Amino acid sequence: MPGAAGHIAIGVHSVAASWPVGGVMSIIKGINNVSLHIVNWDEAKRFYSETLGLGVPSFCADEFGWCEFGAEGETHLALNRWNDPTPPSREGGGTVVLTVEDCPAAVAALRAKGVRCEDPIGIPGMVTYANFWDSDGNRLQLAGPAPA
């Protein structure tokens, strides 16, 4: 959804309220956060806060290299400063998928801010999605409603 001052409406969904699934007792109570390894700490905090429009972090401890975005009771998107001299691998692993109301509009807004984005792909009856990369080279994905 286009927002005020060029903000992009992005949601991170928590699944905690739906667990346990099917009434089966689980030791897992929910997903607390999804974290990304970050080399360029200050640049990445600006990217998530300003470029993606996630705003002020809900928690940030620069001295420990940990920063979280998200509201109370939601799954948080966390940045974890990478201190090893060898850069982290960007191959494999998971992909953080962020919910948007209009994927093509979100891609256009991110591209206008200089963010590298792939063209949106629409799957009828399912989703419209697009991969993009943060300032540190982590691949993320936008997901919105299926094409009409």
C-alpha positions in Angstrom: 0.0 0.0 0.0 1.5 3.3 -0.8 1.9 5.3 2.4 2.7 8.7 3.6 6.1 10.2 2.6 6.9 7.4 0.3 6.6 4.6 2.8 6.0 1.0 1.7 3.4 -0.9 3.7 5.2 -4.1 4.8 4.0 -6.6 7.3 5.8 -9.5 9.0 3.3 -12.1 10.0 3.6 -14.0 13.3 2.2 -17.6 13.4 2.4 -17.8 17.2 -1.4 -17.5 17.7 -2.1 -20.5 15.5 0.2 -23.0 17.4 -0.1 -25.8 18.3 -1.4 -26.9 14.9 -4.2 -29.5 15.0 -4.3 -29.6 18.7 -1.0 -31.5 18.8 1.2 -30.4 21.8 4.4 -28.9 20.7 7.5 -27.6 22.5 7.5 -24.8 20.0 5.2 -22.0 21.0 5.8 -19.6 18.0 8.4 -17.9 15.9 10.2 -15.2 17.9 12.3 -13.6 15.2 14.0 -14.2 11.8 17.5 -12.8 11.8 19.9 -11.8 9.0 23.7 -11.6 9.2 24.8 -8.1 8.6 28.3 -6.9 7.7 27.6 -3.1 7.1 25.8 -2.5 10.4 24.9 1.2 10.2 24.0 1.1 6.5 21.8 -2.0 7.1 20.0 -0.3 10.0 19.2 2.7 7.8 18.1 0.4 5.0 15.5 -1.4 7.1 14.4 1.6 9.1 14.3 4.2 6.3 14.4 2.5 2.9 11.9 -0.2 3.8 10.1 2.1 6.2 10.1 -0.3 9.2 10.7 2.8 11.4 12.5 2.9 14.7 13.7 -0.5 15.9 11.7 -2.1 18.7 15.0 -3.1 20.3 18.6 -2.3 19.3 21.8 -3.0 21.2 24.7 -1.7 19.0 27.2 -3.0 21.6 26.0 -6.6 21.0 25.3 -6.2 17.3 21.5 -7.0 17.5 18.6 -4.9 16.2 14.9 -5.9 15.9 12.0 -4.5 14.0 8.4 -5.5 14.9 5.6 -4.8 17.3 4.9 -6.6 20.6 3.5 -10.0 20.0 4.6 -10.2 16.4 7.5 -12.1 14.8 10.4 -9.7 14.6 12.9 -9.2 11.8 16.3 -9.0 13.4 19.7 -7.8 12.2 22.7 -9.7 13.6 26.1 -8.0 13.1 28.6 -10.3 11.5 32.0 -9.8 13.2 34.0 -12.5 11.5 36.6 -11.2 8.9 35.2 -13.7 6.4 31.9 -12.5 5.0 28.8 -14.7 5.6 27.6 -16.9 2.8 24.7 -15.5 0.9 24.0 -18.9 -0.7 21.2 -21.2 0.5 19.4 -20.6 3.7 16.0 -19.2 4.1 14.3 -16.2 2.6 12.5 -13.5 4.6 9.1 -12.9 2.9 7.4 -9.6 3.6 3.7 -9.0 3.0 2.7 -6.0 0.8 -0.7 -4.9 -0.4 0.5 -4.3 -4.0 3.7 -6.1 -5.1 4.3 -4.2 -8.4 3.8 -0.9 -6.6 6.1 -1.9 -3.8 8.8 -3.0 -6.4 8.4 0.4 -8.1 8.8 2.3 -4.8 11.9 0.3 -3.8 13.5 0.7 -7.2 12.9 4.5 -6.9 15.0 4.3 -3.8 17.8 2.5 -5.6 17.0 -1.0 -4.3 17.8 -3.9 -6.6 14.6 -5.8 -7.3 13.5 -8.5 -9.7 10.3 -8.1 -11.7 7.2 -9.2 -9.9 5.9 -12.7 -10.8 2.1 -13.3 -10.6 0.7 -16.8 -9.9 -3.0 -16.7 -10.5 -5.1 -17.7 -7.5 -2.0 -17.7 -5.2 0.4 -14.8 -5.0 2.4 -12.0 -6.7 6.0 -12.0 -5.5 9.4 -10.4 -6.2 12.9 -10.9 -4.9 14.9 -8.0 -3.8 18.2 -7.4 -2.0 19.1 -5.4 1.1 22.1 -3.1 1.4 24.2 -6.0 2.6 23.3 -8.5 -0.2 20.7 -10.5 1.7 17.9 -11.7 -0.6 14.4 -11.0 0.6 11.0 -11.3 -1.0 7.8 -9.2 -1.3 4.5 -11.1 -1.5 1.1 -9.6 -2.3 -2.3 -10.6 -3.6 -2.5 -12.8 -6.7 -3.0 -11.1 -10.0 -6.6 -10.4 -10.9 
